Amino acid sequence: MMRWIYLLASLGFTLKMLTLTPTAPLDQDWSNIAALVAEQGGVPNAVAGIIFRNRLYDTIFEVIVFTIAIAGVKHLLADEKPQKQIHLFPDRASAIMARLGATITTLVAVELAIRGHLSPGGGFAAGVAGGTAIGLIAMTSAPAKMEEIYRRWHTAAWEKISVLAFLALAVLALTGITPPMGEMGALLSGGFIPWFNLLVAIKVALGSWAAVLLFIRYRGLL
C-alpha cells in the first residue's frame, strides 16, 4: 500500500514541476543577480547571503542532518570492540608534516569562520578545515591524550551549544528579528550571517573531532 502512495506522490510532484509557471518574467536581466543577492544580504559573499538568508530554512536542516550523522556514528560504533593497539605514523618526518598541515588548515579555518562572509568561504568550509586539522593531529598523537583533551574541554557540550545557538538565531532571523545590517564589507555586517558562519564552523569542526576519535578508537587509522 505504501509503495502505491509513494508512487502517486512522486507522480504528482513530477507533474507539478512540469506545469510550474515561472514567477519571474523570462526576459528579465539576470546578469546582476549575484550583486543583487549580495546587496540584499549585506555581505560581499553572495553565496553566504544565499545560504544564511535566502536559503536559511534549508541550511537549518543541513545542520540537523550533520548532527544526526555524528549521532549515527556514535550509535553504530557503540557495540564494537576498541582496537587493542593503534599504530600512528611510523616515521617522525610524516608526523612533522602532518602537524605542519594541521597548523596551516587551522589558520585557514579561523580565517574562513571570521571573514567567510567577506570573501570566498564560510562556516561549512571553515568547519571542514578545522576538522581536517583535528584529524591530522589525532593521527600523530596518542588516542588517550586526544580523548582526555576532548573530555577536559567539554567538547561534546560545546558542540550541542553551537547547534542550539544556531537554531535560536535562525528562528529569530526567520521571524524578521535581525540586528542592523551594518556597512557592506565591514566585519560585523550582514546581520546574523557572521554569527551563522562562526557557529556552523564550530559545529562542523567539533562534530568531526568526535567522529575522528570514534573511528580511530574502533577502527584504527583508516
TIRO-2110 file (N, C-alpha, C; in Angstrom, 1 decimal):
// TIRO-2110
0.8, -1.2, 0.0, N, 1, A
0.0, 0.0, 0.0, CA, 1, A
0.9, 1.3, 0.0, C, 1, A
1.9, 1.3, 0.9, N, 2, A
2.7, 2.5, 1.0, CA, 2, A
3.5, 2.7, -0.3, C, 2, A
3.8, 1.6, -1.0, N, 3, A
4.5, 1.7, -2.3, CA, 3, A
3.7, 2.5, -3.3, C, 3, A
2.4, 2.2, -3.4, N, 4, A
1.5, 3.0, -4.3, CA, 4, A
1.4, 4.4, -3.9, C, 4, A
1.3, 4.7, -2.6, N, 5, A
1.2, 6.1, -2.1, CA, 5, A
2.5, 6.8, -2.5, C, 5, A
3.7, 6.2, -2.3, N, 6, A
4.9, 6.9, -2.7, CA, 6, A
4.9, 7.1, -4.2, C, 6, A
4.4, 6.1, -5.0, N, 7, A
4.4, 6.3, -6.4, CA, 7, A
3.5, 7.4, -6.9, C, 7, A
2.3, 7.5, -6.3, N, 8, A
1.4, 8.6, -6.7, CA, 8, A
1.9, 9.9, -6.2, C, 8, A
2.6, 10.0, -5.1, N, 9, A
3.2, 11.2, -4.6, CA, 9, A
4.3, 11.7, -5.5, C, 9, A
5.1, 10.8, -6.0, N, 10, A
6.2, 11.1, -6.9, CA, 10, A
5.7, 11.5, -8.2, C, 10, A
4.6, 10.9, -8.7, N, 11, A
4.0, 11.3, -10.0, CA, 11, A
3.4, 12.6, -9.9, C, 11, A
2.7, 12.9, -8.8, N, 12, A
2.1, 14.2, -8.6, CA, 12, A
3.1, 15.3, -8.5, C, 12, A
4.2, 15.1, -7.8, N, 13, A
5.3, 16.1, -7.7, CA, 13, A
5.9, 16.3, -9.1, C, 13, A
6.1, 15.3, -9.9, N, 14, A
6.7, 15.4, -11.2, CA, 14, A
5.8, 16.3, -12.1, C, 14, A
4.5, 16.0, -12.1, N, 15, A
3.5, 16.7, -12.9, CA, 15, A
3.5, 18.2, -12.5, C, 15, A
3.6, 18.4, -11.2, N, 16, A
3.6, 19.8, -10.7, CA, 16, A
4.8, 20.6, -11.1, C, 16, A
6.0, 19.9, -11.1, N, 17, A
7.2, 20.6, -11.6, CA, 17, A
7.1, 20.9, -13.1, C, 17, A
6.5, 19.9, -13.8, N, 18, A
6.4, 20.1, -15.3, CA, 18, A
5.5, 21.2, -15.7, C, 18, A
4.5, 21.5, -14.9, N, 19, A
3.5, 22.5, -15.2, CA, 19, A
3.7, 23.8, -14.4, C, 19, A
4.8, 23.9, -13.7, N, 20, A
5.1, 25.0, -12.8, CA, 20, A
5.3, 26.3, -13.7, C, 20, A
4.6, 27.3, -13.4, N, 21, A
4.7, 28.6, -14.1, CA, 21, A
5.8, 29.5, -13.4, C, 21, A
6.8, 30.0, -14.2, N, 22, A
7.8, 30.8, -13.6, CA, 22, A
7.2, 32.0, -12.9, C, 22, A
7.7, 32.4, -11.7, N, 23, A
7.2, 33.6, -11.0, CA, 23, A
7.9, 34.9, -11.5, C, 23, A
8.9, 34.8, -12.3, N, 24, A
9.6, 36.0, -12.8, CA, 24, A
9.6, 35.9, -14.3, C, 24, A
9.5, 37.1, -15.0, N, 25, A
9.5, 37.1, -16.4, CA, 25, A
10.8, 36.5, -17.0, C, 25, A
10.6, 35.7, -18.1, N, 26, A
11.8, 35.0, -18.7, CA, 26, A
12.7, 36.0, -19.3, C, 26, A
12.2, 37.2, -19.7, N, 27, A
13.1, 38.2, -20.3, CA, 27, A
13.8, 39.1, -19.4, C, 27, A
13.7, 38.8, -18.1, N, 28, A
14.3, 39.7, -17.1, CA, 28, A
15.9, 39.5, -17.2, C, 28, A
16.5, 40.6, -16.9, N, 29, A
18.0, 40.6, -16.9, CA, 29, A
18.5, 40.0, -15.6, C, 29, A
19.2, 38.9, -15.8, N, 30, A
19.7, 38.2, -14.6, CA, 30, A
21.3, 38.4, -14.5, C, 30, A
21.8, 39.3, -15.2, N, 31, A
23.3, 39.4, -15.2, CA, 31, A
23.8, 39.9, -13.9, C, 31, A
23.0, 40.7, -13.2, N, 32, A
23.5, 41.2, -11.9, CA, 32, A
22.8, 40.6, -10.7, C, 32, A
22.4, 39.3, -10.9, N, 33, A
21.8, 38.6, -9.8, CA, 33, A
22.7, 38.4, -8.6, C, 33, A
24.0, 38.2, -8.8, N, 34, A
24.9, 38.0, -7.7, CA, 34, A
25.0, 39.3, -6.9, C, 34, A
25.1, 40.4, -7.6, N, 35, A
25.2, 41.7, -7.0, CA, 35, A
23.9, 42.0, -6.2, C, 35, A
22.8, 41.6, -6.7, N, 36, A
21.5, 41.8, -6.0, CA, 36, A
21.4, 41.0, -4.7, C, 36, A
21.9, 39.7, -4.8, N, 37, A
21.8, 38.9, -3.6, CA, 37, A
22.8, 39.4, -2.6, C, 37, A
24.0, 39.9, -3.0, N, 38, A
25.0, 40.4, -2.0, CA, 38, A
24.4, 41.7, -1.4, C, 38, A
23.7, 42.5, -2.2, N, 39, A
23.2, 43.8, -1.6, CA, 39, A
22.1, 43.4, -0.6, C, 39, A
21.2, 42.5, -0.9, N, 40, A
20.1, 42.1, 0.0, CA, 40, A
20.7, 41.5, 1.3, C, 40, A
21.7, 40.7, 1.1, N, 41, A
22.3, 40.0, 2.3, CA, 41, A
23.2, 40.9, 3.1, C, 41, A
23.7, 42.0, 2.5, N, 42, A
24.5, 42.9, 3.2, CA, 42, A
26.0, 42.5, 3.3, C, 42, A
26.4, 41.4, 2.6, N, 43, A
27.7, 40.9, 2.6, CA, 43, A
28.2, 40.7, 1.2, C, 43, A
29.6, 40.9, 1.0, N, 44, A
30.1, 40.8, -0.4, CA, 44, A
30.0, 39.4, -0.9, C, 44, A
30.1, 38.4, 0.0, N, 45, A
30.0, 37.0, -0.5, CA, 45, A
28.5, 36.6, -0.7, C, 45, A
28.1, 36.5, -2.0, N, 46, A
26.7, 36.3, -2.3, CA, 46, A
26.3, 34.9, -1.9, C, 46, A
27.3, 33.9, -1.9, N, 47, A
27.0, 32.5, -1.5, CA, 47, A
26.6, 32.5, -0.1, C, 47, A
27.3, 33.2, 0.8, N, 48, A
26.9, 33.3, 2.2, CA, 48, A
25.5, 33.9, 2.4, C, 48, A
25.2, 34.9, 1.6, N, 49, A
23.9, 35.5, 1.6, CA, 49, A
22.8, 34.5, 1.2, C, 49, A
23.1, 33.7, 0.3, N, 50, A
22.1, 32.7, -0.2, CA, 50, A
21.9, 31.6, 0.9, C, 50, A
23.0, 31.1, 1.4, N, 51, A
23.0, 30.0, 2.4, CA, 51, A
22.3, 30.5, 3.7, C, 51, A
22.7, 31.6, 4.2, N, 52, A
22.2, 32.1, 5.5, CA, 52, A
21.1, 33.1, 5.5, C, 52, A
20.6, 33.4, 4.3, N, 53, A
19.5, 34.3, 4.3, CA, 53, A
18.4, 33.8, 3.3, C, 53, A
18.7, 33.7, 2.0, N, 54, A
17.7, 33.2, 1.1, CA, 54, A
17.3, 31.8, 1.3, C, 54, A
18.3, 30.9, 1.7, N, 55, A
18.0, 29.5, 1.9, CA, 55, A
18.3, 29.1, 3.4, C, 55, A
18.0, 30.0, 4.3, N, 56, A
18.3, 29.7, 5.7, CA, 56, A
17.4, 28.5, 6.2, C, 56, A
16.2, 28.4, 5.7, N, 57, A
15.4, 27.2, 6.1, CA, 57, A
16.1, 25.9, 5.7, C, 57, A
16.6, 25.8, 4.5, N, 58, A
17.3, 24.6, 4.1, CA, 58, A
18.6, 24.4, 4.9, C, 58, A
19.3, 25.5, 5.2, N, 59, A
20.5, 25.4, 6.0, CA, 59, A
20.3, 24.8, 7.4, C, 59, A
19.2, 25.2, 8.0, N, 60, A
18.8, 24.6, 9.3, CA, 60, A
18.8, 23.1, 9.2, C, 60, A
18.2, 22.6, 8.2, N, 61, A
18.1, 21.1, 8.1, CA, 61, A
19.5, 20.5, 7.7, C, 61, A
20.3, 21.2, 7.0, N, 62, A
21.6, 20.7, 6.7, CA, 62, A
22.4, 20.6, 8.0, C, 62, A
22.3, 21.5, 8.9, N, 63, A
23.0, 21.4, 10.2, CA, 63, A
22.4, 20.3, 11.0, C, 63, A
21.1, 20.1, 11.0, N, 64, A
20.4, 19.0, 11.7, CA, 64, A
20.9, 17.6, 11.1, C, 64, A
21.0, 17.5, 9.8, N, 65, A
21.4, 16.3, 9.2, CA, 65, A
22.9, 16.0, 9.6, C, 65, A
23.7, 17.0, 9.7, N, 66, A
25.1, 16.7, 10.1, CA, 66, A
25.1, 16.2, 11.6, C, 66, A
24.3, 16.8, 12.4, N, 67, A
24.2, 16.4, 13.8, CA, 67, A
23.7, 15.0, 13.9, C, 67, A
22.7, 14.6, 13.1, N, 68, A
22.2, 13.2, 13.1, CA, 68, A
23.3, 12.3, 12.6, C, 68, A
24.1, 12.7, 11.6, N, 69, A
25.2, 11.8, 11.1, CA, 69, A
26.2, 11.5, 12.2, C, 69, A
26.6, 12.5, 13.0, N, 70, A
27.5, 12.3, 14.1, CA, 70, A
26.9, 11.4, 15.1, C, 70, A
25.7, 11.6, 15.5, N, 71, A
25.0, 10.7, 16.4, CA, 71, A
24.9, 9.3, 15.9, C, 71, A
24.7, 9.2, 14.5, N, 72, A
24.7, 7.8, 13.9, CA, 72, A
26.0, 7.1, 14.0, C, 72, A
27.1, 7.8, 13.9, N, 73, A
28.4, 7.2, 14.0, CA, 73, A
28.6, 6.7, 15.4, C, 73, A
28.2, 7.5, 16.4, N, 74, A
28.3, 7.1, 17.8, CA, 74, A
27.5, 5.8, 18.1, C, 74, A
26.3, 5.8, 17.5, N, 75, A
25.4, 4.7, 17.7, CA, 75, A
25.9, 3.4, 17.0, C, 75, A
26.3, 3.5, 15.8, N, 76, A
26.7, 2.3, 15.0, CA, 76, A
28.0, 1.7, 15.6, C, 76, A
28.9, 2.5, 16.1, N, 77, A
30.2, 2.0, 16.6, CA, 77, A
30.1, 1.7, 18.1, C, 77, A
29.0, 1.9, 18.8, N, 78, A
28.9, 1.7, 20.2, CA, 78, A
29.1, 0.2, 20.6, C, 78, A
28.7, -0.7, 19.8, N, 79, A
28.8, -2.1, 20.1, CA, 79, A
30.1, -2.8, 19.7, C, 79, A
31.0, -2.0, 19.0, N, 80, A
32.2, -2.6, 18.5, CA, 80, A
33.3, -2.6, 19.6, C, 80, A
34.2, -3.5, 19.5, N, 81, A
35.3, -3.5, 20.5, CA, 81, A
36.4, -2.6, 20.0, C, 81, A
37.0, -1.8, 21.0, N, 82, A
38.0, -0.8, 20.7, CA, 82, A
39.3, -1.6, 20.2, C, 82, A
40.1, -1.0, 19.4, N, 83, A
41.3, -1.5, 18.9, CA, 83, A
42.3, -1.7, 20.1, C, 83, A
42.9, -2.9, 20.2, N, 84, A
43.9, -3.1, 21.3, CA, 84, A
45.1, -2.3, 21.1, C, 84, A
45.5, -2.1, 19.9, N, 85, A
46.8, -1.3, 19.6, CA, 85, A
46.5, -0.5, 18.4, C, 85, A
46.8, 0.8, 18.5, N, 86, A
46.6, 1.7, 17.4, CA, 86, A
48.0, 2.2, 16.9, C, 86, A
48.3, 2.0, 15.7, N, 87, A
49.6, 2.4, 15.1, CA, 87, A
49.5, 3.8, 14.5, C, 87, A
50.3, 4.7, 15.0, N, 88, A
50.3, 6.0, 14.5, CA, 88, A
51.3, 6.1, 13.3, C, 88, A
51.6, 7.3, 12.8, N, 89, A
52.6, 7.4, 11.7, CA, 89, A
53.9, 6.8, 12.1, C, 89, A
54.5, 6.0, 11.3, N, 90, A
55.7, 5.3, 11.7, CA, 90, A
57.0, 6.1, 11.8, C, 90, A
57.0, 7.2, 11.0, N, 91, A
58.3, 8.0, 11.0, CA, 91, A
58.0, 9.4, 11.4, C, 91, A
59.0, 10.0, 12.0, N, 92, A
58.9, 11.4, 12.5, CA, 92, A
58.6, 12.4, 11.5, C, 92, A
59.2, 12.2, 10.3, N, 93, A
59.0, 13.2, 9.2, CA, 93, A
57.6, 13.3, 8.8, C, 93, A
56.9, 12.2, 8.7, N, 94, A
55.4, 12.2, 8.4, CA, 94, A
54.6, 12.9, 9.5, C, 94, A
55.0, 12.7, 10.7, N, 95, A
54.3, 13.3, 11.8, CA, 95, A
54.5, 14.9, 11.8, C, 95, A
55.7, 15.3, 11.5, N, 96, A
56.0, 16.7, 11.4, CA, 96, A
55.2, 17.4, 10.3, C, 96, A
55.2, 16.7, 9.1, N, 97, A
54.4, 17.2, 8.0, CA, 97, A
52.9, 17.3, 8.3, C, 97, A
52.4, 16.3, 9.0, N, 98, A
51.0, 16.3, 9.4, CA, 98, A
50.7, 17.4, 10.3, C, 98, A
51.6, 17.7, 11.3, N, 99, A
51.3, 18.8, 12.2, CA, 99, A
51.5, 20.1, 11.6, C, 99, A
52.4, 20.2, 10.6, N, 100, A
52.5, 21.5, 9.8, CA, 100, A
51.2, 21.7, 9.0, C, 100, A
50.7, 20.7, 8.4, N, 101, A
49.5, 20.8, 7.7, CA, 101, A
48.3, 21.2, 8.6, C, 101, A
48.3, 20.6, 9.8, N, 102, A
47.3, 21.0, 10.8, CA, 102, A
47.3, 22.4, 11.2, C, 102, A
48.6, 23.0, 11.3, N, 103, A
48.7, 24.4, 11.7, CA, 103, A
48.2, 25.3, 10.5, C, 103, A
48.5, 24.9, 9.3, N, 104, A
48.0, 25.7, 8.2, CA, 104, A
46.5, 25.6, 8.0, C, 104, A
45.9, 24.4, 8.1, N, 105, A
44.5, 24.3, 8.0, CA, 105, A
43.7, 25.0, 9.2, C, 105, A
44.4, 25.0, 10.3, N, 106, A
43.7, 25.7, 11.5, CA, 106, A
43.6, 27.2, 11.2, C, 106, A
44.7, 27.8, 10.7, N, 107, A
44.7, 29.2, 10.3, CA, 107, A
43.7, 29.5, 9.2, C, 107, A
43.6, 28.6, 8.3, N, 108, A
42.5, 28.7, 7.2, CA, 108, A
41.1, 28.7, 7.8, C, 108, A
40.9, 27.7, 8.7, N, 109, A
39.6, 27.6, 9.4, CA, 109, A
39.2, 28.8, 10.1, C, 109, A
40.2, 29.4, 10.9, N, 110, A
39.9, 30.6, 11.6, CA, 110, A
39.5, 31.8, 10.7, C, 110, A
40.3, 31.9, 9.6, N, 111, A
40.1, 33.0, 8.6, CA, 111, A
38.7, 32.8, 8.0, C, 111, A
38.3, 31.6, 7.6, N, 112, A
37.1, 31.4, 6.9, CA, 112, A
35.9, 31.6, 7.9, C, 112, A
36.1, 31.2, 9.1, N, 113, A
35.0, 31.3, 10.1, CA, 113, A
34.7, 32.8, 10.4, C, 113, A
35.8, 33.6, 10.5, N, 114, A
35.6, 35.0, 10.9, CA, 114, A
35.3, 35.9, 9.7, C, 114, A
35.9, 35.6, 8.6, N, 115, A
35.7, 36.5, 7.4, CA, 115, A
35.1, 35.8, 6.2, C, 115, A
34.5, 34.7, 6.4, N, 116, A
33.9, 33.9, 5.3, CA, 116, A
32.8, 34.7, 4.6, C, 116, A
32.1, 35.6, 5.3, N, 117, A
31.1, 36.4, 4.6, CA, 117, A
31.6, 37.6, 3.8, C, 117, A
32.9, 37.8, 3.9, N, 118, A
33.5, 38.9, 3.1, CA, 118, A
34.3, 38.4, 1.9, C, 118, A
34.6, 37.1, 1.9, N, 119, A
35.4, 36.6, 0.8, CA, 119, A
35.0, 35.1, 0.6, C, 119, A
35.4, 34.5, -0.5, N, 120, A
35.0, 33.1, -0.7, CA, 120, A
35.3, 32.2, 0.5, C, 120, A
34.3, 31.4, 0.9, N, 121, A
34.5, 30.6, 2.1, CA, 121, A
33.2, 30.6, 2.9, C, 121, A
33.3, 30.3, 4.2, N, 122, A
32.1, 30.3, 5.1, CA, 122, A
32.2, 29.3, 6.2, C, 122, A
31.1, 29.1, 6.9, N, 123, A
31.1, 28.3, 8.1, CA, 123, A
31.4, 26.8, 7.7, C, 123, A
30.7, 26.3, 6.7, N, 124, A
30.9, 24.9, 6.4, CA, 124, A
32.4, 24.6, 5.9, C, 124, A
32.9, 25.5, 5.1, N, 125, A
34.3, 25.3, 4.7, CA, 125, A
35.2, 25.4, 5.9, C, 125, A
35.0, 26.4, 6.8, N, 126, A
35.8, 26.5, 7.9, CA, 126, A
35.7, 25.3, 8.8, C, 126, A
34.5, 24.7, 9.0, N, 127, A
34.4, 23.5, 9.8, CA, 127, A
35.1, 22.3, 9.2, C, 127, A
35.1, 22.2, 7.9, N, 128, A
35.8, 21.1, 7.2, CA, 128, A
37.3, 21.3, 7.4, C, 128, A
37.8, 22.5, 7.3, N, 129, A
39.3, 22.8, 7.5, CA, 129, A
39.6, 22.5, 9.0, C, 129, A
38.8, 22.9, 9.9, N, 130, A
39.1, 22.7, 11.3, CA, 130, A
39.0, 21.2, 11.6, C, 130, A
38.1, 20.4, 11.0, N, 131, A
38.0, 19.0, 11.2, CA, 131, A
39.2, 18.3, 10.6, C, 131, A
39.7, 18.8, 9.5, N, 132, A
40.9, 18.2, 8.9, CA, 132, A
42.2, 18.4, 9.8, C, 132, A
42.3, 19.6, 10.4, N, 133, A
43.4, 19.9, 11.3, CA, 133, A
43.3, 19.0, 12.5, C, 133, A
42.1, 18.8, 13.1, N, 134, A
42.0, 17.9, 14.2, CA, 134, A
42.3, 16.4, 13.8, C, 134, A
41.9, 16.0, 12.6, N, 135, A
42.2, 14.7, 12.2, CA, 135, A
43.7, 14.5, 12.0, C, 135, A
44.4, 15.5, 11.5, N, 136, A
45.9, 15.3, 11.3, CA, 136, A
46.6, 15.3, 12.7, C, 136, A
46.1, 16.0, 13.6, N, 137, A
46.7, 16.0, 15.0, CA, 137, A
46.4, 14.6, 15.6, C, 137, A
45.2, 14.1, 15.4, N, 138, A
44.8, 12.8, 16.0, CA, 138, A
45.6, 11.7, 15.5, C, 138, A
46.0, 11.8, 14.2, N, 139, A
46.8, 10.7, 13.6, CA, 139, A
48.2, 10.7, 14.1, C, 139, A
48.7, 11.8, 14.8, N, 140, A
50.0, 11.9, 15.2, CA, 140, A
50.2, 12.0, 16.7, C, 140, A
49.0, 11.8, 17.4, N, 141, A
49.0, 11.9, 18.9, CA, 141, A
48.5, 10.6, 19.5, C, 141, A
48.8, 10.4, 20.8, N, 142, A
48.2, 9.2, 21.5, CA, 142, A
46.7, 9.4, 21.6, C, 142, A
45.9, 8.4, 21.2, N, 143, A
44.5, 8.5, 21.3, CA, 143, A
44.0, 8.8, 22.6, C, 143, A
44.6, 8.2, 23.7, N, 144, A
44.1, 8.5, 25.1, CA, 144, A
44.3, 10.0, 25.4, C, 144, A
45.3, 10.6, 24.9, N, 145, A
45.6, 12.1, 25.1, CA, 145, A
44.5, 12.9, 24.4, C, 145, A
44.2, 12.5, 23.2, N, 146, A
43.2, 13.3, 22.4, CA, 146, A
41.8, 13.2, 23.1, C, 146, A
41.5, 12.0, 23.6, N, 147, A
40.2, 11.8, 24.2, CA, 147, A
40.1, 12.6, 25.6, C, 147, A
41.3, 12.6, 26.2, N, 148, A
41.3, 13.3, 27.5, CA, 148, A
41.1, 14.8, 27.3, C, 148, A
41.7, 15.4, 26.2, N, 149, A
41.5, 16.8, 25.9, CA, 149, A
40.1, 17.0, 25.5, C, 149, A
39.5, 16.1, 24.7, N, 150, A
38.1, 16.2, 24.3, CA, 150, A
37.2, 16.3, 25.5, C, 150, A
37.4, 15.5, 26.5, N, 151, A
36.6, 15.5, 27.7, CA, 151, A
36.9, 16.7, 28.6, C, 151, A
38.1, 17.0, 28.7, N, 152, A
38.5, 18.1, 29.6, CA, 152, A
37.8, 19.4, 29.2, C, 152, A
37.8, 19.7, 27.9, N, 153, A
37.2, 20.9, 27.4, CA, 153, A
35.7, 20.9, 27.1, C, 153, A
35.1, 19.7, 27.6, N, 154, A
33.6, 19.6, 27.4, CA, 154, A
33.2, 19.8, 25.9, C, 154, A
34.0, 19.2, 25.0, N, 155, A
33.8, 19.5, 23.6, CA, 155, A
32.4, 19.1, 23.1, C, 155, A
31.9, 17.9, 23.6, N, 156, A
30.6, 17.5, 23.2, CA, 156, A
29.5, 18.5, 23.6, C, 156, A
29.7, 19.1, 24.8, N, 157, A
28.7, 20.1, 25.3, CA, 157, A
28.7, 21.3, 24.4, C, 157, A
29.9, 21.8, 24.0, N, 158, A
30.1, 23.0, 23.2, CA, 158, A
29.5, 22.7, 21.8, C, 158, A
29.6, 21.5, 21.3, N, 159, A
29.0, 21.2, 20.0, CA, 159, A
27.5, 21.3, 20.1, C, 159, A
26.9, 20.8, 21.1, N, 160, A
25.4, 20.9, 21.3, CA, 160, A
25.0, 22.4, 21.5, C, 160, A
25.8, 23.1, 22.2, N, 161, A
25.5, 24.6, 22.4, CA, 161, A
25.5, 25.3, 21.1, C, 161, A
26.5, 25.0, 20.3, N, 162, A
26.6, 25.7, 19.0, CA, 162, A
25.4, 25.4, 18.1, C, 162, A
24.9, 24.2, 18.1, N, 163, A
23.7, 23.8, 17.4, CA, 163, A
22.5, 24.6, 17.9, C, 163, A
22.3, 24.6, 19.2, N, 164, A
21.2, 25.3, 19.8, CA, 164, A
21.2, 26.8, 19.6, C, 164, A
22.4, 27.4, 19.6, N, 165, A
22.6, 28.8, 19.4, CA, 165, A
22.3, 29.1, 17.9, C, 165, A
22.7, 28.2, 17.0, N, 166, A
22.4, 28.4, 15.6, CA, 166, A
20.9, 28.4, 15.3, C, 166, A
20.2, 27.4, 15.9, N, 167, A
18.8, 27.3, 15.7, CA, 167, A
18.0, 28.5, 16.3, C, 167, A
18.5, 29.0, 17.5, N, 168, A
17.9, 30.1, 18.1, CA, 168, A
18.0, 31.4, 17.2, C, 168, A
19.2, 31.6, 16.7, N, 169, A
19.4, 32.8, 15.8, CA, 169, A
18.6, 32.6, 14.5, C, 169, A
18.5, 31.3, 14.0, N, 170, A
17.8, 31.1, 12.8, CA, 170, A
16.3, 31.4, 13.0, C, 170, A
15.7, 31.0, 14.1, N, 171, A
14.3, 31.3, 14.4, CA, 171, A
14.1, 32.8, 14.4, C, 171, A
15.0, 33.5, 15.1, N, 172, A
14.9, 35.0, 15.1, CA, 172, A
14.9, 35.6, 13.7, C, 172, A
15.9, 35.1, 12.9, N, 173, A
16.0, 35.6, 11.5, CA, 173, A
14.8, 35.3, 10.7, C, 173, A
14.2, 34.1, 10.8, N, 174, A
13.1, 33.7, 10.0, CA, 174, A
11.8, 34.5, 10.4, C, 174, A
11.8, 35.0, 11.7, N, 175, A
10.6, 35.8, 12.1, CA, 175, A
10.9, 37.3, 11.9, C, 175, A
12.0, 37.6, 11.3, N, 176, A
12.2, 39.0, 10.9, CA, 176, A
13.0, 39.8, 12.0, C, 176, A
13.4, 39.2, 13.0, N, 177, A
14.2, 39.9, 14.1, CA, 177, A
15.7, 39.7, 13.8, C, 177, A
16.3, 40.7, 13.3, N, 178, A
17.7, 40.7, 12.9, CA, 178, A
18.4, 42.0, 13.4, C, 178, A
19.7, 41.9, 13.7, N, 179, A
20.4, 43.1, 14.1, CA, 179, A
20.7, 44.0, 12.9, C, 179, A
21.2, 45.2, 13.1, N, 180, A
21.4, 46.1, 11.9, CA, 180, A
22.4, 45.4, 10.9, C, 180, A
22.1, 45.7, 9.6, N, 181, A
22.9, 45.1, 8.6, CA, 181, A
24.4, 45.6, 8.6, C, 181, A
24.6, 46.8, 9.1, N, 182, A
26.0, 47.3, 9.1, CA, 182, A
26.4, 47.8, 7.7, C, 182, A
27.7, 48.2, 7.7, N, 183, A
28.2, 48.7, 6.4, CA, 183, A
28.8, 47.5, 5.6, C, 183, A
28.4, 47.5, 4.3, N, 184, A
28.9, 46.5, 3.4, CA, 184, A
30.4, 46.4, 3.4, C, 184, A
30.9, 45.2, 3.6, N, 185, A
32.4, 44.9, 3.6, CA, 185, A
33.0, 45.0, 5.0, C, 185, A
32.2, 45.5, 6.0, N, 186, A
32.7, 45.5, 7.4, CA, 186, A
32.6, 44.1, 8.0, C, 186, A
33.4, 43.9, 9.0, N, 187, A
33.5, 42.6, 9.7, CA, 187, A
32.1, 42.2, 10.3, C, 187, A
31.5, 43.2, 11.0, N, 188, A
30.2, 42.9, 11.6, CA, 188, A
29.1, 43.6, 10.6, C, 188, A
28.8, 42.8, 9.6, N, 189, A
27.8, 43.3, 8.6, CA, 189, A
27.0, 42.1, 8.2, C, 189, A
25.9, 42.3, 7.6, N, 190, A
25.0, 41.2, 7.2, CA, 190, A
24.1, 40.6, 8.3, C, 190, A
23.9, 41.4, 9.4, N, 191, A
23.0, 40.8, 10.4, CA, 191, A
23.6, 39.6, 11.1, C, 191, A
22.9, 38.5, 11.1, N, 192, A
23.3, 37.3, 11.8, CA, 192, A
24.3, 36.5, 11.0, C, 192, A
24.5, 36.8, 9.7, N, 193, A
25.4, 36.0, 8.8, CA, 193, A
26.7, 35.7, 9.4, C, 193, A
27.5, 36.7, 9.9, N, 194, A
28.8, 36.3, 10.5, CA, 194, A
28.7, 35.3, 11.7, C, 194, A
27.6, 35.5, 12.5, N, 195, A
27.4, 34.6, 13.6, CA, 195, A
27.0, 33.2, 13.1, C, 195, A
26.2, 33.1, 12.1, N, 196, A
25.9, 31.8, 11.5, CA, 196, A
27.2, 31.1, 11.0, C, 196, A
28.0, 31.9, 10.3, N, 197, A
29.3, 31.3, 9.9, CA, 197, A
30.1, 30.7, 11.0, C, 197, A
30.2, 31.5, 12.1, N, 198, A
31.0, 31.1, 13.2, CA, 198, A
30.5, 29.8, 13.9, C, 198, A
29.2, 29.8, 14.1, N, 199, A
28.5, 28.7, 14.8, CA, 199, A
28.6, 27.4, 14.0, C, 199, A
28.4, 27.5, 12.7, N, 200, A
28.4, 26.4, 11.8, CA, 200, A
29.9, 25.8, 11.8, C, 200, A
30.9, 26.7, 11.7, N, 201, A
32.3, 26.3, 11.8, CA, 201, A
32.6, 25.5, 13.0, C, 201, A
32.1, 26.0, 14.2, N, 202, A
32.3, 25.3, 15.5, CA, 202, A
31.6, 24.0, 15.5, C, 202, A
30.4, 23.9, 15.0, N, 203, A
29.6, 22.7, 15.0, CA, 203, A
30.3, 21.6, 14.1, C, 203, A
30.7, 22.0, 12.9, N, 204, A
31.3, 21.0, 12.0, CA, 204, A
32.6, 20.5, 12.5, C, 204, A
33.4, 21.5, 13.0, N, 205, A
34.8, 21.1, 13.4, CA, 205, A
34.7, 20.2, 14.7, C, 205, A
33.9, 20.5, 15.6, N, 206, A
33.8, 19.7, 16.8, CA, 206, A
33.1, 18.4, 16.6, C, 206, A
32.1, 18.4, 15.7, N, 207, A
31.5, 17.1, 15.3, CA, 207, A
32.4, 16.2, 14.6, C, 207, A
33.3, 16.8, 13.7, N, 208, A
34.3, 16.0, 13.0, CA, 208, A
35.3, 15.4, 14.0, C, 208, A
35.6, 16.2, 15.0, N, 209, A
36.5, 15.7, 16.1, CA, 209, A
36.0, 14.4, 16.7, C, 209, A
34.7, 14.5, 17.1, N, 210, A
34.0, 13.3, 17.7, CA, 210, A
34.1, 12.1, 16.8, C, 210, A
33.8, 12.3, 15.5, N, 211, A
33.8, 11.2, 14.6, CA, 211, A
35.2, 10.6, 14.4, C, 211, A
36.2, 11.5, 14.3, N, 212, A
37.5, 11.0, 14.1, CA, 212, A
38.0, 10.2, 15.3, C, 212, A
37.7, 10.7, 16.5, N, 213, A
38.1, 9.9, 17.7, CA, 213, A
37.4, 8.5, 17.7, C, 213, A
36.2, 8.5, 17.3, N, 214, A
35.5, 7.2, 17.4, CA, 214, A
36.0, 6.2, 16.3, C, 214, A
36.3, 6.7, 15.1, N, 215, A
36.8, 5.8, 14.1, CA, 215, A
38.2, 5.3, 14.5, C, 215, A
39.0, 6.2, 15.1, N, 216, A
40.4, 5.8, 15.5, CA, 216, A
40.3, 4.8, 16.6, C, 216, A
39.4, 5.0, 17.5, N, 217, A
39.2, 4.1, 18.7, CA, 217, A
38.8, 2.7, 18.3, C, 217, A
37.8, 2.6, 17.3, N, 218, A
37.3, 1.3, 17.0, CA, 218, A
37.8, 0.7, 15.7, C, 218, A
38.4, 1.6, 14.8, N, 219, A
38.9, 1.0, 13.5, CA, 219, A
40.3, 1.3, 13.3, C, 219, A
41.0, 2.0, 14.2, N, 220, A
42.4, 2.4, 13.9, CA, 220, A
42.5, 3.5, 12.9, C, 220, A
43.7, 3.7, 12.4, N, 221, A
43.9, 4.7, 11.3, CA, 221, A
43.4, 4.1, 10.0, C, 221, A
42.4, 4.7, 9.4, N, 222, A
41.8, 4.1, 8.1, CA, 222, A
42.7, 4.5, 7.0, C, 222, A
END
